[in-house]
Structure formats: C-alpha cells, structure tokens
Amino acid sequence: MRFPCAATGHADGRIALWDIDNGARLASLKRSDAAITSIAFTRDGWKLLAAGQDAVLAIWVPSTLKTGT
C-alpha cells in the first residue's frame, strides 16, 4: 500500500483507500453490509478503524489490507 492515503466509508459497508497525491483509488475493503458511520487511522498510521450502524468495530492494517488487532 502506498502512503500517504485517505479512507472513506460508504453506505454499503465498503471502505475505500485513496492516494492523496493523485486521487486514485488504491483499494476497496468490505466491512459488512451495514453503513460505515465512523472511520479513523491510528495516530501512528499503522491501523485503520471502522465502525458501522451494526455497532461492530473492524481494524485493518492498510499496508497489508489484512484485519488486525
């Protein structure tokens, strides 16, 4: 994964990662079918947290696109 990147959450439960230099979509992650209501990177930028209307928190490691803890 190329950094720096930005993340957006969507009503269909997807999270998109974007290259902030050129606006290209880098990846699309599926958290669930519930709308994403909150999304944030940890301060160190190593993890991405997303919560949805189903009250489930998911954590990803953007550099590998795998879920983390």
Secondary structure, DSSP 8 states (H G I E B T S, - for coil): --SSEEEEE-TTSEEEEEETTT--EEEEEE--SS-EEEEEE-TTSS-EEEEETT--EEEEETTTTEE--
